[in-house]
Amino acid sequence: MTKFVARAPVRVDPAGGGTDAPPYCIDHGGAVVNFSVARHAHASFEHLPRGSGIILYSHDHRKGVHAASVGDLKLDGQLDLLKVFVRRLLGPDESCLLVTQSDVPQGTGLGGSGALGVAILGAITQALGKKMTRDEIALLANDIERADLGNVGGNQDSYAAAMGGIKLITYAKGGGSSCMPIQLSEKTRGQLECDTLLIYTGDVHLSGSIHTDIRTSYALPDSPTVRAMDNLKAAALKMAPALQAGDIDAYVEALNSARQNHYALHPSCDSDTLRKFFKELSPCIRGGKACGAGGGGFIMVHAAAGCRKECARIAEALGGLVWPFQLDDRGLMNWEEPPSSPEQIATLRKLAGKTPA
């Protein structure tokens, strides 16, 4: 027996986020500039002897599930993300141990569930000996989360987790997407990593509810949501060549346009906390925006020259948690480790047994 391990990075979306989600991307096409960030979701998968059942455990939630078989895994709000991947990928008579953990808090706008799904898929497909391209992994992980779990949203999170790096993801009117890397000079990369800060505001958002609000507003006549999404797409299409050319001024201009149009998507994308952070930080930043669907979680800011430390000090005084910014170029990574000991499996089975399947 072998333990199959995978990790996948989370992301920030400096421009175009939201235009990757239906119905807008189907009706109008979309574009997202997406940075994979060196904070990761982790998953390990092990086959267990036939008849051992299914053991799922999340270190983040400190919860587990133990079921006699794949067919006994019911979607009831207990580790449903883990369950849907096992239900989709494993046969009815297989037994396994799946353990997950993440470097980022839940509901913070960094695409954590998408990254976790890619990590789980990476570990399980490695264990099953299935050969898949990174593009196929991104699309399948997103399909499982959207179709099997019912989470609304787009697929930029899965692309970020599988591919790594900086990329422009485009969406064709009528359906279909493509992911193209954006090549940065060493100077541009260094400036981005030096001047960008990720700041956790302390608020948690529920991206699914925000996406539902946006869809409701999208359907209104002369919808302000559609206009805002048009502008978000335009900001992404301006940002991508600016980054390629090393034009930081144009990058910051597109970043700020994305923030203002992100607010305009729907009132639930905005919050007093977001406004307070950007107001207080304004003397020492050139630009920034909320990460993900908005309303809470992380913001990314581009500090003014020489103001990185002051920016961090102000954010921390507001109660924010400041993270340095580092890109992840590798995307999904897989490796093998020695199997869990019988004692470790027994402990996890006991912990998982406290939560019904």
Sequence and secondary structure as in RCSB ss.txt:
>XXXX:A:sequence
MTKFVARAPVRVDPAGGGTDAPPYCIDHGGAVVNFSVARHAHASFEHLPRGSGIILYSHDHRKGVHAASVGDLKL
DGQLDLLKVFVRRLLGPDESCLLVTQSDVPQGTGLGGSGALGVAILGAITQALGKKMTRDEIALLANDIERADLG
NVGGNQDSYAAAMGGIKLITYAKGGGSSCMPIQLSEKTRGQLECDTLLIYTGDVHLSGSIHTDIRTSYALPDSPT
VRAMDNLKAAALKMAPALQAGDIDAYVEALNSARQNHYALHPSCDSDTLRKFFKELSPCIRGGKACGAGGGGFIM
VHAAAGCRKECARIAEALGGLVWPFQLDDRGLMNWEEPPSSPEQIATLRKLAGKTPA
>XXXX:A:secstr
  EEEEEEEEEEEEE TTTTSTTHHHHH EEEEEEEEEEEEEEEEEE  TTS EEEEETTTTEEEEESSGGG   
SSSSHHHHHHHHHHS TT  EEEEEEESS TTSSS HHHHHHHHHHHHHHHHHT    HHHHHHHHHHIIIIIT 
  S SHHHHHHHH SEEEEEE TTS EEEEE    HHHHHHHHHHEEEEE S    HHHHHHHHHHHHTSTT HH
HHHHHHHHHHHHHHHHHHHHT HHHHHHHHHHHHHHHHHH GGG  HHHHHHHHHHGGGEEEEEE TT SSSEEE
EEE TT HHHHHHHHHHTT EEEE  B SS SEEEEE    HHHHHHHHHHHTTS  
